[in-house]
Amino acid sequence: MSPRRPRVPPGRAGRLRLRHSLGTALRGADLLERKLRLLLDRERALRRTADEAGRRWRDGLAEAETWLVRGVLLGGERALAEAVPADRAGVKVEWTALMGVGHPSAVSWTAAVRSPAERTPANTALAHAEAAYRAAVRAAAEHSAARTAAELIAAEAETTRQRVRALRRHWIPRLRRELAAVELALEEAEHEEAVRRRWAASPRRRSRE
C-alpha cells in the first residue's frame, strides 16, 4: 500500500502548502528529465562502443583462427602446444558512476608474458595467431564491459522515465487540481465576506443619511 498523503489544511495555509508541493514536484520533474537525457546519451554512446568492440572481437577471432590453422598445418599440434606461454593474460575492469549509477568504464589488459626459457612460436603463422587472439580477447573484454555498462544505465533510465511519467501524468495534475479547488474556495469565501461587509455597512450608511 502506498503511504497516505498528509491532509491539506483549509484556507490560505493549504494554498501555501500546495503551491510549495507543486513547485517542488515541477523542479523534481525537470531535474529527472535532465538526468534521463544524460543517461540516454550515455547509453547510446556505450552501445556504439559495445558494437564496435563486438565487431573487432568477431573479426579478430576469425583472423586468429585462420592463422592458427595455417600454423598447425605448418608445424603440427606439438608446435602449437610448445608455443603457449605458461603465464596467463589478465583483464581488470575499472568502474565509475554517472548520476549515481555504477558501471564499467574501462578495461585494463595485461598480456601473457613468455619467459626466456619458453619457446617462441615455431612459425610466423602461429605468431600471427597469437597476436590476433590477444587482440580478440581484449576486444571481447571491452565489448562485455561496454554492454554491461549500457544495460545498467538503461535500467536506471527506465526507472527515471517511470518517475517522470508518474510526476507529469499523475502527481503534478493532482496537485494543480487541488490547488485550483483551494483557490476557488478562497475566492468564493473572500467574495462572500465582501458581500457580508457591504450588507453590514448599508444600514449604517442609511442611518447617517
MOCORKA-V351588 format. One record per residue. N is the residue number from 1. RES is the residue in one letter. D_CENTER is the distance of its C-alpha to the mean C-alpha in whole Angstrom. Layout:
n res d_center
N RES D_CENTER
N RES D_CENTER
//
This chain:
n res d_center
1 M 28
2 S 26
3 P 27
4 R 30
5 R 30
6 P 32
7 R 35
8 V 35
9 P 39
10 P 41
11 G 42
12 R 41
13 A 39
14 G 37
15 R 36
16 L 35
17 R 33
18 L 31
19 R 31
20 H 29
21 S 27
22 L 26
23 G 26
24 T 23
25 A 21
26 L 21
27 R 20
28 G 17
29 A 16
30 D 16
31 L 14
32 L 11
33 E 12
34 R 12
35 K 8
36 L 7
37 R 9
38 L 8
39 L 4
40 L 7
41 D 9
42 R 7
43 E 7
44 R 10
45 A 12
46 L 11
47 R 12
48 R 15
49 T 16
50 A 16
51 D 18
52 E 20
53 A 20
54 G 21
55 R 24
56 R 25
57 W 25
58 R 27
59 D 30
60 G 30
61 L 31
62 A 33
63 E 35
64 A 35
65 E 37
66 T 39
67 W 41
68 L 41
69 V 43
70 R 45
71 G 45
72 V 47
73 L 49
74 L 51
75 G 51
76 G 50
77 E 48
78 R 50
79 A 48
80 L 45
81 A 45
82 E 47
83 A 44
84 V 41
85 P 41
86 A 41
87 D 38
88 R 34
89 A 31
90 G 28
91 V 25
92 K 22
93 V 19
94 E 17
95 W 14
96 T 12
97 A 10
98 L 7
99 M 7
100 G 9
101 V 6
102 G 9
103 H 9
104 P 12
105 S 13
106 A 17
107 V 20
108 S 23
109 W 26
110 T 29
111 A 32
112 A 35
113 V 38
114 R 41
115 S 44
116 P 47
117 A 49
118 E 47
119 R 48
120 T 46
121 P 45
122 A 49
123 N 48
124 T 46
125 A 44
126 L 43
127 A 42
128 H 40
129 A 38
130 E 37
131 A 35
132 A 34
133 Y 33
134 R 31
135 A 29
136 A 28
137 V 27
138 R 25
139 A 23
140 A 23
141 A 21
142 E 19
143 H 18
144 S 17
145 A 15
146 A 13
147 R 13
148 T 11
149 A 9
150 A 8
151 E 8
152 L 6
153 I 3
154 A 5
155 A 6
156 E 4
157 A 4
158 E 8
159 T 9
160 T 8
161 R 10
162 Q 13
163 R 13
164 V 14
165 R 16
166 A 18
167 L 19
168 R 20
169 R 22
170 H 23
171 W 23
172 I 24
173 P 27
174 R 28
175 L 29
176 R 30
177 R 33
178 E 34
179 L 34
180 A 36
181 A 38
182 V 39
183 E 40
184 L 42
185 A 44
186 L 44
187 E 46
188 E 48
189 A 49
190 E 50
191 H 52
192 E 54
193 E 54
194 A 56
195 V 58
196 R 59
197 R 60
198 R 62
199 W 64
200 A 65
201 A 66
202 S 68
203 P 71
204 R 71
205 R 71
206 R 74
207 S 76
208 R 76
209 E 77
//
